[in-house]
Amino acid sequence: MASAETAAEHERILREIESTDTNCIGPTLRSVYDGQEHGLFMDKLEGRIRNHDREIEKMCNHHFQGFVDSITELLKVRGEAQKLKCQVTETNQKLQNDGKELLTSMDELRQCRLQQRNIATTIDKLTHCLPVLEMYSKLQEQMRAKRYYPALRTLEQLEGSCLPQAGSYRFCAIMAENIPRLRTHIRDVSMSDLKDFLESIRKHSDKIGETAMKQSVSGRRIQKEVCSGTEVDRNGSNPFSEKDSGILDVEDEEENEVREERLISAVFRMCIWFTQGARDTFENYYRKQRRKQARLVLQPHSSMHETLEGYRHYFNQIVGFFVVEDHILHTTQGLVNRAYVEELWELALSKTIAALRTHSSYCTDPDLILDLKNLIVLFADTLQGYGFPVNQLFDMLLEMRDQYGEILLKKWNQSFRQILDQDNYSPIPVASPEEYQRIAGQFPFQDPELDKMPFPKKLPFSEFVSKVYSQLKEFIYACLKYSEDLHLSSTEIDDMIRKSTNLLLTRTLSHCLQYAIKKKNVGLAELVQIIINTTHLEQSCHYLEEFISNITNVPPDTINATKLYGTSTFKDARHAAEEEIYTNLNQKIDQFLQLADYDWMAAQGGGQASDYLSDLIAFLCSTFAVFTHLPGKVAQTACMSACKHLSTSLLQLLLEADVRQVSMGALQQFNVDVKDECVTFKSIPPAPSQWRLLDLFTQWDWSTYLADYGRPTCKYLRVNPHTALALIEKMKDTSRKNNMFAQFRKNERDKQKLIDTVVKQLRNLIATNQA
């Protein structure tokens, strides 16, 4: 199978070499050297070369006779070529002879043209005054039509060129006297137009900015197409670099924008021709009014954070304001300068960033934050295309990335909790291969043993495993969306995504798992399933590593690459579930022990174990059968924990303060419960301390206990003297002193004397060890 695939791959490479330009076969040949079958490929290549050589040889043999015939015909043509050469030489000689007559005619024509030029010069001198009169008439017409910009141009031409050339005529003097009055009139009208322009541009800045940002979107799309190879810009030009082709110089479909373009061109190109004093007046007035407008534009609406349209309107106004300033900077002389524009931009940048930080902090919707980020990127790219520095905006976007991550964590916290609450905590039944493939497509699960089993079958984990894994991938995609267009390297994007995913695992998912484990009414079966589920999720962490590497194009073994902490997260959750299992088991044991109803003054013990203990052991047997599916030593630890708690609780039951007196019959019954029933349940060996304590009392082996106490080989080494003293004091007959007849029963008196003796000896033993 492998050789067939290798042969097919080699055949594909050979076809690609034959059909591809030689400058582009480097990657193809590299794939050959990277493979393991280099020698086999060289053999195939030699065979292909031999085939082509044979084809070339066949083609040459086929066309050889035609080549010989062509040479023969060429030799025949040589004689004819010699004849043609002689004819060309004769023709050239005739042409030279005929050209002499043409040169004579051309000389005569030159003389005629010289005479015509002299006549034209004479006519021009005679009619020198006519253009002045015509231009002055044109000026009057333009003034009546209120076409002040062309009138100003006509006035400049009349004063600068026509009048000096006309000479010292009376009508020329009258015209010269009227020129200052006309200029003053135009200046006053221009000031009025400037005020109208400032008012109009304030109203339409939003539309201008909107169109500029639309063009920025188009430019970004072109750049992406260029980068992807769909369109090649051989000049390497930036779509935003040529200011004269910007928003104000491109015709737009919207009439308002066209009107503003014409208004700017009409007013500010006219300002070029003003005198220095008038220009200063225009400059001061314009800058003062634009600073006032800037303060209004930069003041955001109080409800801007509620919708994306509020942000868009805010950005459109700012972009429109600075697009106008940039256009005026490049189309007028001195009305604004670079320092003035940069000062305004620094003010706008600081206020814009402050407003965005304030308003974005109110946002709790990750989709709105993502849309806002894209809008800020578009805003920054648009203004950067006009030469404004926007690095601070991208720095602020990186700050917003933390807020976006926190909002995502809150959203995914709800998703995880919903998944955990809705899960049935049961293995997933699979009835068909199609259903199995569907689940395998959602979660990377591999189990060769399960694959061999016939359908229907069950997967070991419940549905929340695949759902949680899908949510983890969705979270990674959401993080990737924010990282786009931030001018970050692949390594930086990979690092940001991995850190955010680590927060999702170690904080959000971990807390949700703890919530699912600690919530009320969670059963042992659910806890067992949680342990199994977290085990499979832990095993899927390396698939998440590969998933992140694939979407960021950063190899997972890159130096200083952040690793995912999912393993520790799922281990902690599994350990918490195990501890909860132990706690629940102990609580169940306590519930059974609450049903214990011993007759502590029974004269003789029963022959069989108590009912409550039989039910408890049956419950533990069924529970431990479920634990066999748990990985590792969880089942063994659970059994040992239950055994330890049961033995401790039984001893505590015997030593409770409410039990004031205990008979030997009660101890015998207690011994039957502890020994006989627990021994039959082989998974729970009785604790030696309880066992030996009951042996000590039922066999009344105090001489051995007191003689051997403290030795390593002591039979009752685990029996604490304090425990023994507390229990034997409960065996004293407290009613004997008040019962006159009991004092005359010799057996009772001997028994109580013996108990008193043992109590005294135990107290001496305790006192000796404490000393």
Disulfide bonds with the S-S distance in Angstrom:
none
